[in-house]
């Protein structure tokens, strides 16, 4: 069964550094998403992406965040200058008609 | 605004006994509803979904959920808990064909031997 994959599974970075989280959505899906889950808290929507542009973003998704689909298969989330509070699990998802399918997540730790 | 309430942050059951995880959603138009499970240090796995067909939905691993519009509820049940069911369970609602997913706060299920 096709699934969403994410790399890396874990990332440790220093505050102020840039990180890129990578996702490969399910191949025939057209809608892509990023979510984050701070430890012990609920899953929060960050951004949705369709037809090579952002279709919706939350208040969390400020100027330090960006997304792109560089090559037709990968979907990336870039955090330009990481802060301590960016430490979280980041989930990618892709969507068919009504259901979002989630990747295994990338656990980001900012020191 | 759309919202999802999971009434219990933690549920503890003995192995072999029934499981009930409660979920209520804010009433607006016709929702689609989902349950996802997250095992420790793992991703989010789809358990089951309701998308305006049968109100009693069967999912994987013996789980079921019933959509009750009059009660704005979508509670998750399983007749007999297994140790491997210990995980975090999230109820999710969407009103626009899956574009916007709103997560509940989650319920941690513990299964005692």
Interface residues (C-beta under 8 A of the other chain):
Chain A: X6 X31 X33 X42 X43 X44 X45 X48 X55 X56 X91 X93 X95 X96 X97 X98 X99 X100 X101 X102 X103 X104 X105 X107
Chain B: X32 X34 X36 X41 X42 X43 X44 X45 X46 X49 X51 X90 X94 X97 X98 X99 X100 X101 X102 X103 X104 X105 X106
